[in-house]
């Protein structure tokens, strides 16, 4: 999600947080926390203000997770030591739904693995000042409806997905 400041990027992330399964919303997360959260919780990851990744080493780790985590089946490998100071290689699967929000946009290769949404700031103060109350019962109702829909239609959705034919101008990663 991109757009100028105060256009609703964080608010959209927050509304998504209220509706999505097992979501985690943060503006500041380490790369190691991200791939462990995804591996352990299969969560929907919502990360705000991703332009704040100014530390080049941290940005590279974060970028690796995002570049590899857009498609099921990829792995990230890390070496960790146990209590006995013995090292072992662990694999992590970085695939999960992710939404990133920032002002500057994403670099070219990473953006090719994303579906961009650019927001515009509203001039209507009544709309712009709407606050999202995560305790509102409507969010649980929405999540329940989405769960029931997914559980009731997973076979049909899978069949449609697996039989898609590209009759568009999309190719390569855009089609993927």
Residue pairs with C-beta under 8 A, 6 or more apart in sequence:
1 9
1 12
1 13
1 99
1 100
1 101
1 102
1 117
1 118
1 119
2 9
2 101
2 102
2 103
2 104
2 105
2 106
2 116
2 117
2 118
2 119
3 9
3 103
3 118
3 119
3 120
3 121
4 103
4 120
4 121
5 103
6 121
6 128
7 119
7 120
7 121
7 122
8 119
8 121
8 122
8 128
9 48
9 101
9 102
9 103
9 119
10 48
10 49
10 101
11 130
11 132
12 101
12 119
13 25
13 46
13 48
13 99
13 101
14 25
14 132
14 134
15 132
16 23
16 44
16 46
16 99
17 23
17 25
17 46
17 134
18 132
18 134
18 139
18 142
19 139
19 142
19 143
19 146
20 44
20 46
20 97
20 143
21 44
21 143
21 146
21 147
22 41
22 42
22 43
22 44
23 43
23 44
23 45
23 46
24 37
24 41
24 43
24 44
24 45
24 46
25 46
25 48
26 46
26 47
26 48
27 47
27 48
27 49
27 52
28 49
28 52
29 37
29 47
30 58
31 58
31 61
31 62
31 64
31 65
32 61
32 78
34 45
34 62
34 65
34 94
35 65
35 69
35 76
35 78
35 92
35 94
36 92
37 43
37 45
38 45
38 65
38 69
38 92
38 93
38 94
38 95
38 96
39 92
39 93
39 94
42 96
43 96
44 96
44 97
44 98
44 99
45 96
45 97
45 98
45 99
46 98
46 99
46 101
47 98
47 99
47 100
47 101
48 101
49 101
49 102
50 62
50 100
50 101
50 102
50 106
51 102
51 103
51 104
53 59
53 62
63 110
64 76
65 76
65 94
66 94
66 98
66 100
66 110
66 113
67 109
67 110
67 113
68 74
68 75
68 76
68 94
69 94
69 95
69 96
69 98
70 95
70 98
70 113
70 114
71 95
71 113
71 176
72 93
72 95
73 93
73 95
74 93
74 94
74 95
75 91
75 92
75 93
75 94
76 91
76 92
76 93
76 94
77 89
77 90
77 91
77 92
78 89
78 90
78 92
79 87
79 88
79 89
79 90
80 87
80 88
80 90
81 87
81 88
82 88
100 106
100 114
105 111
105 116
106 114
106 116
112 173
112 174
113 173
121 128
122 128
150 157
166 175
168 175
